[in-house]
Amino acid sequence: MQFLGLTIFGFGGMEIFSYLVHRFLFHGVFWRVHQTHHKPNKFFLELNDVFSLIFAVTSMSLMIFAEKPLLASLTFPIGLGIAIYGLVYFLIHDFFTHRRFLPFGSQNKILLTIRAAHQRHHQSIEKPALEPYGLFIFDYKRFFAANKKGRDPKIPSSKVV
């Protein structure tokens, strides 16, 4: 039970951590790197992708250097939760929302609401961006009500930058 709880803690904690880092660091001191994600890009990768590598190395380190046995470890399940978060984030954010790499479509209302909320964040390529800064934690009612058809009427249906 502790293993599952710590894995969920790693996943949920990563969303909170991501929100704070995105809001205060990516749109702050790391803006020069992060702005590559907010501007239209014709390249396969963005400089901003370096942040994903940092999070992945952190997650892997927590798992690789975990004390044995792994089921009794504190760091392994946290690292696993972070890795699961990273995978889910990558699928929803990069494949579905930004249509990078191997894009996919869905009519799932929750996924469409997450996409619309994230597109709102990308409406501006300026450093002070619009909410939401998180991918999963935001005011769902606000976006869900406006997105009966899967998109915010104020947001063009074209590809999000």
GIZINOR-V910230 format. One record per backbone hydrogen bond with DSSP energy under -0.5 kcal/mol. NH is the residue of the N-H (numbers start at 1). CO is the residue of the C=O. E is the energy in kcal/mol with one decimal. If there is no record, write none. Layout:
<<NH/CO/E> <NH/CO/E>>
This chain:
<<5/1/-2.5> <6/2/-2.7> <7/3/-2.0> <8/4/-2.5> <9/5/-2.2> <10/6/-2.4> <11/7/-2.2> <12/8/-3.1> <13/9/-2.9> <14/10/-1.4> <15/11/-1.3> <16/12/-1.8> <17/13/-2.9> <18/14/-3.1> <19/15/-2.3> <20/16/-2.2> <21/17/-2.9> <22/18/-2.9> <23/19/-2.8> <24/20/-2.7> <25/21/-2.1> <26/21/-2.8> <27/22/-1.4> <28/25/-1.5> <29/24/-0.5> <30/25/-3.0> <31/28/-1.6> <33/30/-0.9> <34/30/-2.6> <35/31/-3.0> <36/33/-1.2> <37/34/-2.3> <38/34/-0.6> <38/35/-0.6> <39/35/-1.2> <49/46/-1.6> <50/47/-1.9> <51/48/-1.8> <52/48/-0.5> <53/49/-1.5> <54/50/-1.9> <55/51/-2.3> <56/52/-2.3> <57/53/-2.6> <58/54/-2.0> <59/55/-2.4> <60/56/-2.8> <61/57/-2.5> <62/58/-2.2> <63/59/-1.6> <64/60/-3.4> <65/61/-2.3> <66/63/-1.0> <72/69/-1.4> <73/69/-0.6> <73/70/-0.9> <78/74/-0.8> <79/75/-2.8> <80/76/-2.5> <81/77/-2.5> <82/78/-2.3> <83/79/-2.2> <84/80/-2.7> <85/81/-2.4> <86/82/-2.6> <87/83/-2.3> <88/84/-2.7> <89/85/-3.2> <90/86/-2.6> <91/87/-2.5> <92/88/-2.7> <93/89/-3.4> <94/89/-0.6> <94/90/-1.3> <95/90/-1.6> <96/91/-1.7> <97/92/-2.7> <98/93/-2.2> <100/94/-3.8> <102/100/-0.9> <103/101/-0.5> <104/95/-0.8> <112/108/-2.6> <113/109/-2.0> <114/110/-2.5> <115/111/-2.5> <116/112/-2.4> <117/113/-2.4> <118/114/-2.4> <119/115/-2.6> <120/116/-1.8> <121/117/-1.5> <122/118/-1.4> <123/120/-1.5> <124/121/-0.6> <129/127/-1.4> <130/121/-0.7> <138/136/-0.8> <140/138/-1.6> <143/139/-1.4> <144/140/-3.7> <145/141/-2.2> <146/142/-1.0> <147/143/-0.7> <147/144/-0.7> <148/145/-0.5> <150/147/-2.1> <153/146/-0.6> <155/152/-2.0> <156/154/-0.5>>
